[in-house]
């Protein structure tokens, strides 16, 4: 076991003999034995024994020691005021951190200061701005199964910092894995008898009390937050996952026991109250089939959030192109839209209407953008307020956001489209909350909330009286110096104050003979003496007493105001959602106007899946590539139920992969509700996008590049249907030419004949172009190139038909391959093309195409006489391609028999 976790062995042996403080530390380590405990001692968080040695190395801080009657223990401390930077390093090292704060002031009660874990910090439960890496959601997940015959698997997702809470389920582990990829949680808790297989490699799996996943207990937990769970969730598995996740979030706040069910019922109830997350007001149950599905492979291939290339620009992603939001709220909303594109045409059209109106109104759009720049992250703000971790500046940030809401409403007053009018009505200015904060909190409060200076003058009469007393006393002090100089004749006399000795009158040694008899010596210094008078002492007690009482009252008043604001959590969250939506729409409109995007037409979906898809794009552009290149050549795409499989050929670097991703991204953008980079576009909503693009391996998992490719292809062939868009790039490269071509051909036939998916298939296997001509719903496209003086010139324009060659040697030349290697390559290409069965396109087709009989002696081509006779008798000119293939299939079976 890691010596940094659990109660130190050296202390455990002598637990009853430890000092009260060290016993506190031991017991907290035992209770939170899966976390590294930071134990507050004054201004520092301390660790002891193995935890001290580990943190000293990790954080590069000094290792000291602390001694008591039982022995000497290694000790390491970090400052409370700067703890977050150290905690971040501990998290990166793979630790969970339990922060044990002093929950009473020293001297408030006899004995040792009481300490308790107020928060457990883990990668998935971060709430501190200093620790959250970005404005994007940071989810913690829970997985649970039910006991039914289908063994339904449920996924619950919670962002503790914002209160976003989602749940879904499926009988398919692969479907849940796709949802996990979509939301990318940083941590997860997993129920008993539930595998962690759907979780990504980088996700921390945290052990948690198995009993929390029990149906009865989970039902009770969910009920305390949201009411009867059966009205919200679809089945026992979802209730189990949500209940356990809520308990884990409470545990991370410092409540709900130790995560192992050790607390008794009374203690558990108390902990539940202290750990309750009041800002969790909504639980959204969704069906993955309500949105366009993007699995982990598609998310990576289409570069929605992260660039594929290691050295690529960080903003060379689709979100990098689209995100012109002014607030963190809008940025999160836009990411969620991109993560979950819509399927229902009415919802898509509603967003498009709003984007169109904002695109056409420059002044409205730009003014809204400027106003939204003053919007703070309300979701995280109200979360901190509800958790009682907000300071006075947080309340003022909320007030400043509320101040711009009336102006945003005014800008939307004349909106024509229904969605913008709805949003205007949803923008609640929360005038009462704004007025409360305005009245109660000064405009520029300090960060500390216990040292005064945060409550506005006139808010509380008793506080004003105390402040008046302190002010009057200080004015008397200010006047005292001048009065005493005049009375004593000592021009150098000074009146001062320090926190140890209070107010004093200081006289230098040469003037001590002039000191009046009523001066009482308070402190002797090297060159002077400090005195106090009875009247000064009386005023000091009055001033200090009034200030202390004022500070205490200010803190009480602040807590009351913060609590009153927390009571409006649902209204604040509803406002945050509306502001986020406005910001995301303004961002889409800004991009559309700035980069000449057009409004896509959304084709009505047929009721049957067999109705297929329609994609008709003119002058389409890749939204990311066009922003990173000096020039971009637009290309169109026309796909329909009877023209749904495109075999695309052309040399490397001609633009095949870019073209395919371009089509997919335009479709995806249309379903987000965004304008698209094209002259025109008409799109049927796609249920799912599959990609098999680019080479990758999984060496750690024991999978070669070819095996990864085959795994991805297996998923596509198993799960795609008539409403899927499939992108395939160079299938079968990781094996022999014959095997690769055979696999590519079989996949093409299966996608065409059995799956019916709309497919873009880029390939160097030229025989597939002949196959495409034989399949009724398939067709060929190629990218134009030309050779000038031995060099290849790429036009990046797509055209009907097949490419005439791969130009691999010419591309190698352009890449800088040594000339002698290039020349030898040319020689080998020429030799292979000249030989019978060589590497010309026709010879490769006949050598590898299982539909073409092998040739032996030329006459009857080695066929039995009866089969050869039937072949000769076929009137090919009168056969359709399908009839010809049917006859060939029949003859092939005769040969096999």
Secondary structure, DSSP 4 states (H G I P E B T S, - for coil): --TTSSS-HHHHTTGGGS-HHHHHHHHHHHHTTTSEEEEEETTEEEEEHHHHHHHHHHHT---EEEEETTEEEEEEEEEGGGHHHHHHHHHHTT--EEEEEE-S-TTSSSSSPPEEEEEEE-TTS---TTT--SSS---EEEEEE-SSTT--EEEEEE-TTT--EEEEEES-HHHHHHHHHHH--SEEEE-TT---TTS-TTPEEE---GGGGSHHHHHHHHHHHHS-GGGTSSSHHHHHHHHHHHHHHHHHHT-STTSSS-S-HHHHHHHHHHH--TT----EE--GGGB-EE-HHHHHHTTSSS-SSTTS-TT-SHHHHH---SSHHHHHHHHHHHHS-B--HHHHHHHHHHHHHHHH-HHHHHHHHHHHTT---HHHHHHHHHTT---HHHHHHHHHHHHHHHHHHHHTTT--SHHHHHHHHH----HHHHHHHHHHB-TT--S-SSSS--BPTTS-HHHHHHHHHHHHHHHHHHHHHHHHHHHH--TT-EEEEETTTEEEEEEEGGGGGG--TT-EEEEE-SSEEEEE-HHHHHHHHHHHHHHHHHHHHHHHHHHHHHHHHHTTHHHHHHHHHHHHHHHHHHHHHHHHHHTT-BPPEEEPPPSSGGG---EEEEEE--TTHHHHSS----EEEEEBTTB-EEEEE--TTSSHHHHHHHHHHHHHHHHHT--BSSSEEEEEPPSEEEEE-S---BTTTTB-HHHHHHHHHHHHHHH--TTEEEEEESTTTTS-HHHHHHHHHHHHHHIIIII--EEEEE-S-THHHHHHHHSTTEEEEEEEEEEETTEEEEEEEEEES--S---HHHHHHHTT--HHHHHHHHHHHHHHHHSTT-SSHHHHHHHH-TTSPPPSSSSSTT--HHHHHHHHH--GGG--HHHHHHHHHHHHHHHH-
